[in-house]
Amino acid sequence: MKYPIPSDTAASQARASDPAYSAWVSANAGSGKTHVLAQRVIRLLLNGTDPSKILCLTYTRAAAANMSNRVFSTLSEWTALPDAELAIRIAALDGRGADRDTMRRARRLFAEALETPGGLKIQTIHAFCESVLHQFPLEANIPAHFEMLDPQMEASLFADARRDMISGAGAGVEDLAEAFATVLERGGEFGLDTLLGEIVGKRDELRDFIAKLGRDRDFRPLFAEFGFKSGQTAEGIAASLWPLPGFDRGQFAEFAQAAEAADARQVLNNVIPYARGAFAEADPIRRLRLLAKAFLKADGDPYEPPKIFKKALVDRLPDLPERYLATAKAILDVSDRLALFRMLEGTAAALTVAGWLIARYEQLKRGRGFLDFNDLITRTVSLLSRPDAGPWVQFKLDQGIDHILLDEAQDTSPDQWEVVKKLTEEFFAGLGQREAVTRTIFAVGDEKQSIYSFQGAAPDSFAESRQLFAGRVRDAEAAFANLKLTWSFRSSDDVLAAVDRVFAEPGVRRGISHDPDPLSHKAIRNDAPGYVEVWPSIGAEMVEEPDDWTLPVNHASAPAVRVAEHVATTIQNWLRNGEVIEGKGRKLTAGDILVLVRKRDRFVHALSRSLKNRQIPVAGADRLSLPGHIAVQDLIALGHFLVQPEDDLSLAAVLRSPIFEVSEETLLMVAGHRPTGQSLIASLRQHAAEDVSLAAVVSRLDGWANEVAFEPVFEFYAAVLARDGLRRKMTARLGPEAGDILDEFLSFCLAEERTGLPGLESFLSTLENAGPEIKREMDQTRDEVRVMTVHAAKGLEAPVVFLVDGGSAPFSDQHLPRLMPFQSSGTQWKGKGYLWRSASD
């Protein structure tokens, strides 16, 4: 059924796609933003814009492919439509009648878009930046033949840089050894690993921050930013509290005598002993700790005077409560100041480590002619900002771009916005404002849908950039439209009402939007059936722990497993009973069901297992570690055995795997009844003399051992999987998803063969220590239940969606980064800085 589009929505869509306007569109989920983008591109082409003059930037390759398909699908359809039908289509799109010239041009657009040199540029912003750097490598000061680092090679280079850094720290290189020791002392081994991981993720920001601090190895501008003077020390800060305000030696003696006389037991037990120790302590830092124990509670807050000071004591010293509170505040202030100073000391050490690690990584990367993913954006921004070459590069690019369209603008990072701003600097001013051409900028997004903050996305920049570009366009006396698309073409009123109700509270709504107005989602399909069901939460059951530790653990009672069983049983009943999808008039299939989670935790594995046990097809995890998949672990075990035949554990794993499918009883017979010191392979050979099936196993292992000694890794594993039937065995046991994993495994073998060290042992080491994470595309054409995170499901749809909450707190201290960003005051440097929060802070 085709639903009528409200007149205001149709008008907003038409205005948003009108090439005469620059437009900024805030679009709710399912409101047709991709449709509007495609329509705008087609209208630009129909108005005579050269396809090479259009630049459409998306956030993901999937989005770019989707938009490109929509545009080319429409244009290809136009080539064969009858004149009458084509005229109707053009009129619906452009709002005007189509003459013969317009229709002839419409029929040629498909060929023009395909054949124009440079073509129609619908790509990710990273792909665009890569093409710019290839076009201007000398100006960007990069190798002309640069190659892109894949995640695996990037991890390998960072591992090399880390090893070099640790070796340098051990050899006493400059300040690195001291800084490394400080970080290790304050953060421990886990804290060091966490810090190095965050340095890798924030390397561009940290490199800029370190550069702003200058060449001062002591990072004095960082200390000055927080009011610490040059030469100030931790001991000096602690000593500033002495003599103790309100309690000099004479006053403290009077206080102690009064407490004795009043028999103030709490004071005598908790305050006096630590305070006496402080008066006897010469070291300022230890003295400060004793004073804090004396005058503050265990949680660090001051005591309440009426609760700690008896009336008899206050009668003897009437000004005691006021003096005590003043002293406690002074202790707190100095303690906080000292803690901040110690954090800055740790930060200085962390920045020294970061500077060394990043510099070494850059050196290794540059020496091999590589750029990484982050470089594409930062190098392009640097290129466009260079005072010498930047204007010329902008001029050359400016001549080739008249219209920029930006998709998913809420997920655009500040650096990516900088690229767009540089590209459009001359759009509405100077030579760029060409009289014969109306040049436009178009962006569409929704801050409520921003989910990529971990990749640098800043939803606030969406509104800020809208104001910036609106000002530029209006200053040039051009047309600018600020539009909203609120009607959903995808969902139903019931579902949208539930979403609005969840975010009705202002405090909850602030988590996704700065807009003070309540959320309002409206459905075009207002009579479409919808249903929202909230299940009661499932908590942990009280299970009595058995005294016998050898008894198996009852995993079935875990909340995640019980929820997975409930979901799987519900799906099984729907499929078995022929549940009909209301509004579609057909039976529900496994492919209609989507299960969304916050993170890939125990529930995901439990649900996959429960669905498979019920013979319900499931797509498996959407993202997984290549060496973490059981099929790959079996191949790794095979490799370990072939490298070291005395590796009993690896051989046992291979025998029990789908490779040989030796029963547990047979393995126990071979492994459990052998002389002390005899290897498993030796025992296997003995039993093979009397068992035909085991003889076949030994023969196959011997054959593989001969092959692996002479063949490259890729050729060996490819033959094992195809010729010897291991792929068929593994997919039969583990399901169709194992086939995708094995393909990725072979791709990894081939990549390592080209770039890594030769030999099976080196390959296995790289795979286990730096194996890549595989992202599987969830193909909607497969009839399988899909289980994935909310992040991964962006842009997908399904008739039935389970939203599973694992019950963990929405935010905890574990989510806080150890390298915490802060905004500087501007007195020492401008922009953002970082503080390292060690385990001891």
C-alpha positions in Angstrom: 0.0 0.0 0.0 1.3 3.4 -0.9 0.7 6.0 1.8 0.2 9.7 1.0 3.1 11.9 2.1 2.1 14.9 4.2 2.3 18.2 2.2 4.8 19.8 4.6 7.1 16.7 4.4 6.9 16.7 0.6 7.7 20.4 0.5 10.7 19.9 2.8 12.0 17.0 0.7 11.6 19.0 -2.5 13.3 22.1 -1.0 16.1 19.9 0.4 16.8 18.4 -3.0 16.5 21.7 -4.9 20.0 22.5 -6.4 19.2 26.2 -6.1 19.6 26.1 -2.3 22.4 25.2 0.0 20.6 23.1 2.7 21.1 21.8 6.2 18.7 18.9 7.0 18.1 17.4 10.5 16.4 14.1 9.7 14.9 11.5 12.1 15.7 7.9 11.6 13.7 6.4 8.6 12.6 9.9 7.4 14.1 9.4 3.9 17.4 11.2 4.1 19.1 8.8 1.7 16.2 9.3 -0.7 16.6 13.1 -0.5 20.4 12.8 -1.1 19.9 10.7 -4.2 17.2 13.0 -5.5 19.4 16.0 -5.0 22.2 14.4 -7.0 19.8 13.5 -9.8 18.4 17.0 -9.9 21.9 18.5 -10.1 22.7 16.2 -13.1 19.3 17.0 -14.7 20.1 20.7 -14.4 23.3 20.3 -16.4 25.9 19.9 -13.7 28.9 17.9 -14.9 29.0 14.6 -12.9 32.7 15.3 -12.0 31.7 18.6 -10.3 29.6 16.8 -7.7 31.3 15.4 -4.5 29.1 13.3 -2.2 30.8 12.3 1.1 29.4 9.5 3.3 30.6 7.9 6.5 30.8 4.3 5.5 31.5 2.4 2.3 28.1 0.6 2.7 26.4 4.0 2.7 28.3 5.1 -0.4 27.4 1.9 -2.2 23.8 2.3 -1.2 23.5 5.9 -2.4 25.4 5.1 -5.6 23.1 2.2 -6.3 20.0 4.4 -5.8 21.3 7.1 -8.2 22.4 4.7 -10.9 19.3 2.6 -10.6 17.1 5.6 -11.3 19.3 6.9 -14.1 19.4 3.4 -15.8 15.6 3.1 -15.5 15.2 6.4 -17.2 17.0 5.2 -20.3 14.3 2.8 -21.2 11.1 4.5 -19.9 8.4 5.6 -22.4 8.3 9.4 -22.9 5.0 9.8 -21.1 6.2 7.9 -18.0 9.6 9.7 -18.1 7.8 13.1 -18.2 5.8 12.1 -15.1 8.9 11.0 -13.2 10.8 14.2 -14.0 7.8 16.4 -13.1 7.4 14.5 -9.8 11.1 15.1 -9.1 11.7 18.6 -10.4 8.2 20.1 -10.0 8.0 21.2 -13.6 7.0 19.9 -17.0 9.7 18.1 -19.0 10.3 19.2 -22.6 12.0 17.1 -25.3 15.5 18.5 -24.5 15.1 17.7 -20.8 14.0 14.1 -21.6 16.8 13.6 -24.0 19.3 14.8 -21.4 17.6 12.6 -18.7 18.2 9.5 -21.0 21.9 10.4 -21.4 22.6 10.9 -17.7 23.3 7.3 -17.0 26.0 7.1 -19.7 27.4 10.5 -18.8 27.7 9.6 -15.1 29.6 6.4 -16.0 31.8 7.8 -18.8 32.8 11.2 -17.5 36.5 11.3 -16.5 36.6 11.3 -12.7 33.0 10.1 -12.8 30.4 10.8 -10.2 32.2 11.0 -6.8 30.2 9.2 -4.2 32.7 8.0 -1.6 33.7 8.1 2.0 35.6 11.1 3.2 38.6 8.9 3.8 38.5 7.7 0.2 38.3 11.3 -1.0 41.2 12.4 1.2 43.3 9.4 -0.1 42.6 10.6 -3.7 43.6 14.1 -2.8 46.9 12.9 -1.3 47.6 10.8 -4.4 47.0 13.9 -6.5 49.3 16.1 -4.5 51.9 13.9 -2.8 54.8 16.4 -3.1 52.8 19.3 -1.6 51.7 17.0 1.2 55.3 15.9 1.8 54.5 12.2 1.5 55.9 9.5 -0.8 54.2 9.5 -4.2 53.9 5.7 -4.1 52.4 5.6 -0.6 50.4 2.6 0.5 47.6 2.3 3.1 48.3 0.4 6.3 45.7 -2.3 7.0 44.8 -2.8 10.7 47.0 -5.9 11.0 50.1 -4.1 9.6 49.4 -1.1 11.8 49.2 -3.2 14.9 52.5 -4.9 13.8 54.3 -1.5 13.4 53.0 -0.4 16.8 54.2 -3.6 18.4 57.7 -3.0 16.8 57.7 0.6 18.1 56.6 -0.6 21.6 59.5 -3.2 21.7 61.9 -0.5 20.6 60.6 1.8 23.3 61.0 -0.8 26.1 64.5 -1.6 24.8 65.3 2.1 24.9 63.9 2.4 28.4 66.0 -0.5 29.5 69.1 1.0 27.9 68.6 4.3 29.7 67.7 6.4 26.6 67.6 10.1 27.6 64.5 10.8 29.8 62.6 7.7 28.5 63.9 5.4 31.2 62.8 7.6 34.1 59.4 8.3 32.5 58.8 4.7 31.8 59.7 3.7 35.4 57.3 6.4 36.7 54.4 5.2 34.5 55.1 1.6 35.5 55.3 2.5 39.2 52.1 4.5 39.2 50.0 2.5 36.8 51.3 -1.0 37.2 51.6 -3.4 34.3 47.9 -3.2 33.5 47.9 0.6 33.7 50.9 0.7 31.3 49.1 -1.5 28.8 46.0 0.6 29.0 48.0 3.8 28.6 49.8 2.5 25.5 46.5 1.4 24.0 45.0 4.9 24.5 48.2 6.5 23.1 47.7 4.5 19.9 44.0 5.6 19.6 44.7 9.3 20.4 48.1 9.6 18.7 47.2 12.5 16.4 45.7 14.6 19.3 48.6 13.7 21.6 51.2 14.6 19.0 49.5 18.1 18.5 49.3 18.6 22.3 53.0 17.7 22.8 54.0 20.0 20.0 52.0 22.9 21.6 53.9 22.4 24.9 57.1 23.0 23.0 60.5 21.4 23.6 60.4 21.8 27.3 61.2 18.3 28.6 59.8 19.2 32.0 56.4 20.2 30.5 56.4 23.4 32.5 53.6 25.0 30.4 51.4 22.1 31.6 52.2 22.8 35.3 51.8 26.6 34.7 48.3 26.0 33.2 47.2 24.8 36.7 48.9 27.5 38.6 52.1 25.8 39.6 55.3 27.8 39.5 58.6 26.7 38.0 60.7 24.7 40.5 57.7 23.9 42.7 57.9 20.4 44.3 55.5 18.0 46.0 57.4 18.5 49.3 57.0 22.2 49.0 53.3 22.0 48.4 52.8 19.7 51.5 55.1 21.9 53.6 52.9 25.0 52.8 50.4 23.6 55.4 52.9 24.0 58.2 52.6 25.5 60.8 49.1 24.0 60.9 46.5 26.9 60.9 44.3 27.0 64.0 46.4 24.4 65.7 50.0 25.5 66.4 51.9 23.5 69.0 50.6 25.4 71.9 47.0 25.3 70.7 47.3 21.6 70.0 48.6 20.9 73.5 45.7 22.9 74.9 43.3 20.9 72.7 44.8 17.5 73.9 44.5 18.5 77.6 40.9 19.7 77.2 40.0 16.4 75.5 41.6 14.4 78.3 39.7 16.5 80.9 36.4 16.1 79.0 37.0 12.4 78.4 36.3 12.9 74.7 37.0 9.3 73.7 36.4 9.7 70.0 38.8 12.6 69.8 41.3 10.8 72.0 41.1 7.6 69.9 40.9 9.0 66.4 42.4 12.5 66.3 45.0 12.9 69.0 47.3 9.9 68.1 47.6 10.8 64.4 48.0 14.5 65.2 50.8 13.8 67.7 52.5 11.7 65.0 52.2 14.6 62.5 53.8 17.1 64.9 56.7 14.6 65.4 57.1 14.0 61.6 59.7 15.9 59.7 58.8 14.7 56.1 56.1 17.1 54.8 54.3 14.5 52.7 54.1 11.9 55.4 53.1 14.6 57.8 50.2 15.7 55.5 49.0 12.1 55.4 49.0 11.9 59.2 47.1 15.2 59.5 44.5 13.9 57.0 44.0 10.8 59.1 43.7 12.9 62.2 41.3 15.6 61.0 39.3 13.8 58.3 37.1 10.8 58.1 38.1 7.6 56.3 36.1 8.8 53.2 38.1 12.1 53.1 35.3 14.4 54.4 35.6 16.5 57.6 33.8 15.3 60.7 30.7 17.1 61.8 31.7 19.1 64.9 28.6 18.3 67.0 29.2 14.5 66.4 32.9 14.4 67.3 33.3 17.1 69.9 31.4 16.5 73.1 29.6 19.5 74.7 32.1 19.4 77.7 35.0 19.8 75.3 33.3 22.7 73.4 32.5 24.4 76.7 36.3 24.4 77.5 37.2 25.5 73.9 34.3 27.5 72.5 36.0 28.4 69.2 37.0 24.7 68.6 34.3 23.9 65.9 35.3 26.9 63.8 39.0 26.3 64.1 38.6 22.6 63.3 36.5 23.3 60.1 39.1 25.9 59.0 41.9 23.4 59.6 40.1 20.6 57.8 39.5 22.8 54.8 43.2 23.8 54.7 44.2 20.1 54.8 41.7 19.2 52.0 42.9 22.1 49.8 46.6 21.2 50.2 45.8 17.5 49.7 43.9 18.2 46.5 46.6 20.5 45.3 49.2 17.9 46.0 47.1 15.2 44.2 46.9 17.5 41.2 50.6 18.1 41.2 51.2 14.3 41.4 48.8 13.8 38.5 50.7 16.3 36.4 54.0 14.6 37.3 52.5 11.3 36.0 51.1 13.1 33.0 54.5 14.5 32.1 55.9 10.9 32.3 53.0 9.6 30.2 53.6 12.3 27.6 57.3 11.5 27.4 56.4 7.9 26.7 53.7 8.9 24.2 56.0 11.2 22.4 58.7 8.6 22.1 56.2 5.8 21.0 54.4 8.0 18.4 57.7 9.3 17.0 59.1 5.8 16.6 55.9 4.5 15.0 55.9 7.4 12.6 59.6 6.7 11.8 58.9 3.1 11.0 55.8 4.0 9.0 57.5 6.7 7.0 60.5 4.4 6.3 58.3 1.9 4.6 56.2 4.4 2.7 52.9 3.8 4.5 50.0 6.0 5.6 47.5 4.9 8.2 43.7 5.6 8.4 44.2 8.6 10.6 46.8 10.1 8.3 44.3 10.5 5.5 42.4 13.1 7.3 45.2 14.8 9.2 47.5 15.0 6.2 44.7 16.4 4.1 43.9 19.1 6.7 47.6 19.9 6.9 47.9 20.1 3.1 44.9 22.4 2.7 46.2 24.6 5.6 49.8 25.1 4.4 50.4 28.8 3.8 52.7 28.0 0.8 51.0 25.1 -1.1 47.5 25.2 0.5 45.9 28.0 -1.5 47.2 26.5 -4.8 45.9 23.0 -3.9 42.5 24.5 -2.9 42.4 26.4 -6.2 43.0 23.2 -8.2 40.4 21.3 -6.2 38.0 24.3 -6.3 38.0 24.2 -10.1 36.7 20.6 -10.0 34.0 20.8 -7.3 30.8 22.9 -7.5 28.6 20.9 -5.1 29.4 19.1 -1.9 26.9 16.8 -0.2 27.6 15.4 3.2 25.8 12.3 4.6 25.6 11.3 8.3 27.0 14.7 9.2 26.4 14.1 12.9 29.2 11.5 12.9 31.7 13.8 11.2 34.8 14.6 13.4 36.2 18.1 13.8 39.1 17.2 11.5 36.7 16.0 8.9 34.7 19.2 9.2 38.0 21.1 8.7 38.4 19.3 5.3 34.9 20.3 4.3 35.4 23.9 5.5 38.7 24.2 3.5 37.1 22.8 0.4 34.2 25.3 0.5 36.2 28.4 1.6 36.0 29.9 -1.9 32.5 28.6 -2.7 30.8 31.8 -1.8 33.6 34.4 -2.0 36.3 35.6 -4.4 37.1 33.7 -7.6 35.3 30.7 -6.3 31.9 32.5 -6.5 31.6 32.1 -10.2 28.8 34.0 -11.8 27.6 31.3 -14.2 27.4 28.6 -11.5 25.3 28.3 -8.3 27.6 26.5 -5.9 26.1 24.7 -3.0 26.8 22.8 0.2 24.3 20.2 1.5 24.5 18.3 4.8 22.0 15.8 6.4 22.3 14.3 9.8 20.6 13.7 13.2 22.5 14.3 16.4 20.3 11.7 18.1 21.8 9.0 15.9 25.5 9.9 16.6 27.1 6.7 17.8 30.7 7.1 16.6 32.1 9.3 19.3 34.8 6.7 19.9 36.0 7.4 16.4 36.1 11.2 17.0 32.6 12.1 16.0 31.4 15.3 17.7 27.6 15.8 17.3 27.9 19.4 18.6 29.9 20.2 15.5 26.8 19.5 13.4 24.9 22.5 14.8 28.1 24.7 14.9 28.9 24.0 11.3 25.3 24.7 10.3 25.6 28.2 11.8 29.0 28.7 10.1 27.8 27.7 6.6 24.5 29.5 7.0 26.5 32.7 7.6 28.8 32.1 4.6 25.9 31.5 2.3 23.8 34.4 3.4 26.9 36.7 3.3 27.2 35.8 -0.3 23.4 36.6 -0.8 22.7 33.0 -1.8 19.8 30.8 -0.7 20.1 28.7 2.4 17.5 26.3 3.8 17.5 24.9 7.3 15.1 22.0 7.3 13.7 19.1 9.5 12.4 15.8 8.3 10.4 14.2 11.1 8.0 11.8 9.5 9.2 8.1 9.4 8.6 6.0 6.4 10.0 2.9 8.1 8.4 2.4 11.5 4.9 2.3 13.0 3.2 4.7 15.4 3.4 2.2 18.3 7.1 1.8 18.1 7.8 5.5 17.6 5.5 6.4 20.5 7.5 4.0 22.8 10.7 5.7 21.8 9.3 9.2 22.5 8.0 8.0 25.9 11.5 6.7 26.8 13.0 10.1 26.1 10.2 12.2 27.5 12.2 13.0 30.7 14.5 16.0 30.0 17.3 14.4 31.9 17.2 11.3 29.7 16.7 13.3 26.5 19.9 15.3 27.2 21.8 12.1 26.6 21.0 12.2 22.9 20.1 15.7 22.0 20.7 19.4 23.0 17.3 20.3 21.7 15.1 21.3 24.6 11.9 20.4 22.8 10.4 16.9 23.4 11.1 14.3 20.8 8.4 13.9 18.2 8.4 11.0 15.8 5.5 10.6 13.4 4.8 7.6 11.1 3.7 7.9 7.5 2.2 4.4 7.8 -0.2 5.6 10.5 -2.4 2.4 10.3 0.5 0.0 10.2 0.4 -2.5 13.1 3.1 -2.3 15.7 3.8 -3.8 19.1 6.2 -3.1 21.9 6.6 -5.6 24.7 8.8 -5.2 27.8 9.8 -8.4 29.5 10.6 -8.4 33.2 14.2 -8.3 34.1 16.0 -11.5 35.1 18.3 -11.4 38.0 20.9 -13.8 39.3 19.5 -16.8 41.2 20.8 -17.6 44.7 22.6 -20.9 44.2 24.2 -22.7 47.1 27.8 -23.3 46.5 28.7 -27.0 46.7 31.5 -28.0 49.1 33.1 -30.2 46.5 35.1 -28.0 44.2 35.4 -30.7 41.5 31.6 -30.6 40.8 30.8 -28.8 37.5 29.6 -25.2 37.6 26.0 -24.6 36.8 26.2 -22.1 34.0 22.5 -22.6 33.0 21.4 -20.4 36.0 23.3 -17.4 34.8 20.9 -14.5 33.8 22.5 -14.1 30.4 21.9 -17.8 29.6 18.3 -17.7 30.9 17.5 -14.6 28.8 19.1 -16.3 25.8 16.9 -19.4 26.4 13.8 -17.3 26.7 14.5 -15.4 23.4 15.4 -18.7 21.6 12.2 -20.4 22.8 10.1 -17.5 21.8 11.6 -17.5 18.3 11.2 -21.3 18.1 7.5 -21.0 19.0 6.9 -18.3 16.4 8.5 -20.3 13.6 6.9 -23.5 14.6 3.4 -22.1 14.9 3.6 -20.1 11.6 3.4 -16.7 13.2 2.2 -14.1 10.6 3.7 -10.7 10.3 0.9 -8.3 10.7 0.7 -5.8 7.8 2.7 -8.0 5.5 0.4 -11.0 5.2 3.2 -13.6 5.3 4.7 -16.0 7.7 7.6 -14.9 9.9 11.0 -16.4 8.9 14.3 -16.4 10.8 15.7 -13.7 8.5 13.0 -11.3 9.8 14.4 -11.3 13.3 17.2 -9.0 14.5 18.6 -9.2 18.0 20.4 -6.1 19.2 22.8 -5.9 22.2 25.0 -3.2 23.8 28.2 -5.3 23.6 29.3 -8.7 22.5 29.2 -10.5 25.9 28.1 -13.8 27.2 24.5 -13.4 26.0 25.6 -13.4 22.4 27.3 -16.7 22.6 24.5 -18.2 24.7 21.9 -17.1 22.2 23.8 -18.5 19.2 24.2 -21.8 21.1 20.5 -21.9 22.1 19.3 -21.1 18.5 21.6 -23.8 17.0 20.4 -26.3 19.5 16.8 -25.7 18.3 17.9 -26.0 14.6 17.2 -22.3 14.0 19.5 -20.7 11.4 21.6 -17.9 13.0 24.1 -15.7 11.3 26.6 -15.8 14.1 28.6 -12.9 15.5 28.9 -9.8 13.3 32.4 -9.1 14.6 34.9 -11.5 15.9 38.6 -12.0 16.4 40.1 -14.2 13.7 42.4 -16.2 16.1 39.5 -16.4 18.5 37.2 -18.4 16.3 37.2 -22.1 17.0 37.8 -23.1 13.4 40.9 -21.0 13.2 42.0 -22.3 16.6 41.9 -25.8 15.2 44.1 -24.8 12.3 46.5 -23.0 14.7 46.6 -26.2 16.8 47.4 -28.2 13.6 50.2 -25.7 12.8 51.7 -25.9 16.3 51.8 -29.7 16.2 53.4 -29.7 12.8 56.1 -27.3 14.0 56.6 -29.2 17.3 55.3 -32.8 17.1 55.9 -33.2 20.9 53.1 -30.7 21.6 50.6 -33.1 23.2 47.9 -30.5 23.9 47.8 -29.2 20.3 47.7 -32.7 18.9 44.8 -33.6 21.3 42.9 -30.5 20.1 43.4 -31.6 16.5 42.3 -35.1 17.1 39.0 -34.0 18.8 38.3 -31.2 16.2 36.3 -31.6 13.0 39.7 -32.4 11.3 39.7 -36.0 12.6 36.7 -36.2 14.9 38.4 -38.8 17.2 36.0 -39.7 20.0 36.7 -38.8 23.6 36.9 -42.5 24.6 39.5 -43.2 21.9 41.6 -40.1 22.9 41.5 -41.2 26.5 42.6 -44.6 25.6 45.6 -43.2 23.5 46.6 -40.5 26.0 45.6 -41.9 29.3 47.3 -45.3 29.2 50.8 -44.5 28.1 54.1 -44.7 29.9 55.4 -41.7 31.7 57.4 -39.4 29.4 55.9 -40.9 26.2 54.6 -38.3 23.8 51.0 -38.4 22.5 52.2 -38.9 18.9 54.3 -41.9 19.9 51.4 -43.4 21.7 49.2 -42.7 18.7 51.6 -44.5 16.4 51.6 -47.6 18.7 47.8 -47.8 18.7 47.7 -47.1 14.9 49.3 -50.5 14.3 46.1 -52.2 15.6 43.5 -49.6 14.6 42.8 -48.8 10.9 41.1 -45.5 11.6 44.0 -44.3 13.8 46.4 -45.5 11.1 44.7 -43.2 8.6 45.1 -40.3 11.1 48.8 -40.9 11.4 49.2 -41.2 7.7 47.5 -37.9 7.1 49.6 -36.2 9.8 52.8 -37.5 8.3 51.8 -36.3 4.9 51.0 -32.8 6.2 54.4 -32.8 8.0 56.2 -33.5 4.8 54.2 -30.8 2.9 54.6 -28.0 5.5 58.4 -28.4 5.4 58.6 -27.3 1.8 55.3 -25.4 0.9 54.5 -21.8 1.7 51.9 -21.3 4.5 49.1 -20.2 2.2 49.5 -23.1 -0.2 49.7 -25.6 2.6 46.5 -24.4 4.4 44.6 -23.9 1.0 45.4 -27.5 0.1 44.4 -28.8 3.6 41.1 -27.0 3.5 40.1 -27.7 -0.2 41.9 -30.9 -1.3 41.7 -32.7 2.0 38.1 -31.7 2.8 38.7 -29.7 6.0 36.5 -26.8 4.9 33.6 -29.2 4.3 34.1 -30.9 7.7 34.3 -27.6 9.6 31.2 -26.0 8.0 29.3 -29.2 8.6 30.2 -29.1 12.3 30.3 -25.3 12.9 27.8 -23.9 10.5 27.9 -21.7 7.3 29.6 -18.8 9.2 32.8 -21.0 9.5 33.1 -20.7 5.7 33.4 -16.9 5.9 36.0 -17.2 8.7 38.1 -19.7 6.7 38.1 -17.3 3.7 39.4 -14.6 6.0 42.0 -17.0 7.4 43.3 -17.8 3.9 43.3 -14.0 3.1 45.4 -13.5 6.2 47.8 -16.3 5.1 48.2 -14.7 1.7 48.8 -11.2 3.2 51.4 -12.5 5.7 53.1 -14.4 3.0 53.6 -11.2 1.1 54.6 -8.9 4.0 55.6 -11.0 7.0 58.5 -13.3 7.9 58.5 -16.6 6.1 57.7 -19.9 7.8 54.8 -21.5 9.7 56.2 -20.6 13.1 56.4 -16.9 12.4 52.9 -17.0 10.8 51.4 -18.6 13.9 53.0 -16.1 16.2 51.7 -13.2 14.2 48.2 -14.7 14.0 47.9 -15.3 17.7 49.4 -12.0 18.8 48.2 -9.6 16.2 45.4 -11.4 14.4 42.8 -9.1 12.8 39.2 -8.6 13.9 36.8 -9.7 11.3 33.7 -7.6 10.5 31.0 -9.8 8.8 28.4 -8.1 6.7 25.0 -9.2 7.9 23.3 -10.1 4.6 19.6 -9.6 4.8 19.0 -12.0 1.9 20.0 -14.9 4.1 17.2 -16.5 6.1 19.1 -16.3 9.4 18.5 -14.7 12.8 21.0 -11.8 13.0 22.6 -10.9 16.3 24.7 -7.7 16.5 25.5 -4.6 18.5 23.4 -1.5 18.1 26.4 0.3 16.5 26.7 -2.4 13.8 23.0 -2.4 13.1 22.8 1.2 12.1 21.0 1.6 8.8 19.4 -1.9 9.0 15.8 -2.8 9.5 13.7 -5.9 10.4 10.1 -6.6 11.1 11.0 -8.1 14.6 13.7 -6.6 16.8 14.8 -7.8 20.2 16.6 -5.1 22.2 18.5 -6.9 25.0 20.0 -5.0 27.9 22.7 -6.9 29.8 21.8 -5.1 33.0 25.2 -3.5 33.5 25.4 0.2 34.6 25.1 2.6 31.7 28.3 4.2 32.8 31.0 3.3 35.3 34.5 4.4 36.2 35.8 1.7 33.8 34.4 3.7 30.9 36.5 6.7 31.8 39.6 7.1 29.6 42.9 7.1 31.4 44.0 10.0 29.2 41.4 12.6 30.0 40.9 15.5 27.7 40.4 19.1 29.0 40.1 22.5 27.5 42.9 24.9 28.2 42.5 28.4 29.4 44.5 29.7 26.4 47.2 31.3 28.5 49.8 28.6 27.8 48.5 27.0 24.6 45.2 27.1 22.7 42.9 24.1 22.4 42.7 20.7 24.1 45.1 19.1 26.5 45.3 15.7 28.2 45.9 14.5 31.8 46.8 10.9 32.6 44.8 9.4 35.4 46.9 6.6 36.8 45.7 3.8 39.1 47.1 5.7 42.1 45.3 9.0 41.3 
